[in-house]
Amino acid sequence: MGYLGISNILLLSFSFMLIFASFKVCLEIEQRVTITYRQAAHKDGIEFKAQGYNSLAILYGIFAISKWFGPIITDFLGIKLSCLIAGACYCFYMVSFIYPFIETIYIAAALTGLAGGVLWTAQANIVISSTDTKHSKRDGRIFWGCMQFSRLLGNVFLVWILSGTKAIGQNQRILLYIVLAVACGVGSVLLLFIFPTKFIEKSKGDERAQLKGDDETETLSDKILNPFKLFHLSMKTFFNSNAVWLVFIFVYTGFAFGFYSTTYMTCIGNTKLFANPDEFIGIAGIILGIGEIIGGSLFGIAGEKKLCGRISIICIGLLFHLFSYAFIYFNMPFKSPFMESYENAFWGKPSFLMAATCAFFLGLGDSCFYSQIYSILGEIFESNSPLVFEVFTFIQSLSIAGFFLLSVSTTLHLLTIIIAAVGVVGVITFFIAEYQIRSAAKREL
């Protein structure tokens, strides 16, 4: 691919960094924004019932479904137009919070969920078309490195905007979401400058790979473009294998993502005994991002160099998360996921130092889970890994949506117990899947 390929990868990575720097900040503050706006509207005699958690549940629920329709939409619109329309939906989502209305927030969430499936399908096509076997690892590291850095970038801006504040006021909200929408828009427009390659321009009629059906022969491209056949083929491939035990770890990663990306950040913002709780959301986001980057680098290398096995790394990740849940349980007010609280924590006044430490270990542990899930899926489904990763995304996204619905009225302490229990079950079933893989490998020797 040469210069053209690496140019596409760099431009794609920078564009997604801008889009998701904005989007990740939206995830972190959305529930807090709806709470503070509801309080301000109530003083003016206006009833505002929108919940950030409900909005995000809609977004991820629709995203879980839209991933199956992404290929056919992208094929119909073309990659560049797909990226532009999807990016516009993300921008609309951010703009909807400048002057919030329940209808626009929920409609924007639904459109963004649909756009997410299209955007990530287009991203996959661009990556595949712009790299080759020799450079695939390098290009993958460039892209995911920028994606991890996006959390730091977005939260640095958030800290600057909310510096010294106890609540997100109207002027701050308007400025914040305008800048986020502009950054997202710039990232979306930059995707139009991706240079076409032979792979991107190739029509689906040029596909040579074929799958045999019961009554007919059809191209692999046709199979993938049909969302119902793609869903059936992916589920059949996944559930007819040892990987079926991984369903529980998929669910856990969804719960964990929902917790650290939104619910925990909301808890920090709602803890009014902190000096500047909303500013602290951004600081915690930066520390979480640092944990993700360190963990991704450290445990990615450890797994690749065979310094640690998958079981060891998964156990380390679980210990990091259980440590975080335990100290969050004792350090944060009971009702902080869904309302502001001036209450003391279980052991006295909440400590932001402890809250930030927990954020770091949540990020560190999260990277352990993702690196090893990708590793085990790649080993089990060496030739069909794209199909199985669709199943992973589907189950995880539904779990994220479910966790947000759970966060609407569930106390923090019950949430931490639930998520810790799901994590333990997920790791145990991961052990079973790993054992079955090793047993199968020994039988083949």
Helices and strands as residue ranges (DSSP letters): H 2-43, H 52-77, H 79-95, H 102-130, H 136-161, H 170-190, G 191-193, H 198-201, G 204-206, E 210-212, E 217-219, H 220-225, H 227-239, G 242-246, H 247-258, I 259-263, H 264-270, H 277-304, H 310-331, H 352-380, H 385-407, H 412-444
